[in-house]
Amino acid sequence: MILAYLFAQLCLWAQGKPGGLLVLGSANVDESLTGYFTKYDCSSADINPIGGVSKMDLKCFLQYCFKRFQLTALI
């Protein structure tokens, strides 16, 4: 996560643009409920899009998207 925040700041800085970027995390609700997180892991991001989704639900959703839309990058 330290590198993710570094690169988020360097992307705009290298282009001479002001501001900052948000860092997305990939922690899920199972990790939060079991307390499986550390200070510098994916649960310390600015935004966590799948933070309220369990691993089983996420796997089912990805399989549905793969079958329905043939998105091979998801599997």
RAWOMO-V883441 format. One record per backbone hydrogen bond with DSSP energy under -1.0 kcal/mol. NH is the residue of the N-H (numbers start at 1). CO is the residue of the C=O. E is the energy in kcal/mol with one decimal. If there is no record, write none. Layout:
{{NH | CO | E} {NH | CO | E}}
//
This chain:
{{5 | 1 | -2.4} {6 | 2 | -2.1} {7 | 3 | -2.9} {8 | 4 | -2.0} {9 | 5 | -1.7} {10 | 6 | -2.6} {11 | 7 | -2.1} {13 | 9 | -1.8} {14 | 10 | -2.8} {16 | 13 | -1.2} {17 | 12 | -2.5} {25 | 47 | -2.7} {29 | 53 | -1.6} {32 | 28 | -1.6} {33 | 29 | -2.7} {34 | 30 | -1.8} {36 | 31 | -2.2} {37 | 35 | -1.6} {41 | 38 | -1.0} {44 | 41 | -1.9} {46 | 23 | -1.2} {47 | 23 | -1.9} {51 | 48 | -1.8} {53 | 50 | -1.7} {58 | 54 | -2.3} {59 | 55 | -2.5} {60 | 56 | -2.2} {61 | 57 | -2.3} {62 | 58 | -2.5} {63 | 59 | -2.3} {64 | 60 | -2.2} {65 | 61 | -2.5} {66 | 62 | -2.2} {67 | 63 | -2.4} {68 | 64 | -3.2} {69 | 65 | -2.4} {70 | 66 | -1.2} {72 | 70 | -1.3} {74 | 71 | -1.5}}
//
